[in-house]
């Protein structure tokens, strides 16, 4: 899985650099989220700018990251979701659960 992680004091900006967040990538992402949580990061910006496709496994990975941040007393903000990905989030009604932002700057402001 290709990604970048910009670690700050209490939050991290996680950029998934894969075109698909699917059954092949989601397990690795879940594992990495657990590692980052164990490192003490409570809040996260999940930048999906490079992602063009998400399936149910990918949504599960995003929800796991959201729950992990909430359980730690922090917040997950998903940003830069492309229209197809945003449509899936809305159809799944996850737009009512997830914190969404148009840009990374806006996401950082929501933390």
RABELLIN-V900091 format. One record per backbone hydrogen bond with DSSP energy under -1.0 kcal/mol. NH is the residue of the N-H (numbers start at 1). CO is the residue of the C=O. E is the energy in kcal/mol with one decimal. If there is no record, write none. Layout:
# RABELLIN-V900091
NH/CO/E
NH/CO/E
This chain:
# RABELLIN-V900091
4/15/-2.1
6/13/-2.7
8/11/-2.8
12/43/-1.4
13/6/-2.1
14/45/-3.1
15/4/-2.9
16/47/-1.5
17/2/-2.3
21/53/-2.8
26/22/-3.4
29/25/-2.2
30/26/-2.8
31/27/-2.1
32/28/-2.3
33/29/-2.5
34/30/-2.0
35/31/-1.9
36/32/-2.6
37/33/-2.4
38/34/-2.1
39/35/-1.1
40/37/-1.5
41/36/-1.6
42/10/-1.2
43/10/-1.7
44/75/-2.4
45/12/-2.7
46/77/-2.7
47/14/-2.7
48/79/-2.7
51/48/-1.3
52/19/-2.8
53/19/-1.6
55/21/-1.9
59/55/-2.3
60/56/-2.1
61/57/-1.8
62/58/-2.1
63/59/-2.6
64/60/-2.3
65/61/-2.0
66/62/-2.2
67/63/-2.6
68/64/-2.6
69/65/-2.3
70/66/-2.4
71/67/-2.9
72/68/-1.3
73/70/-1.6
74/69/-3.2
77/44/-2.5
78/99/-3.0
79/46/-2.6
86/82/-3.1
87/83/-2.4
88/84/-1.6
89/85/-2.1
90/86/-2.4
91/87/-2.9
92/88/-2.2
93/90/-1.4
94/89/-2.4
97/94/-1.1
98/94/-3.4
101/78/-2.4
107/103/-2.2
108/104/-2.5
109/105/-1.7
110/106/-1.2
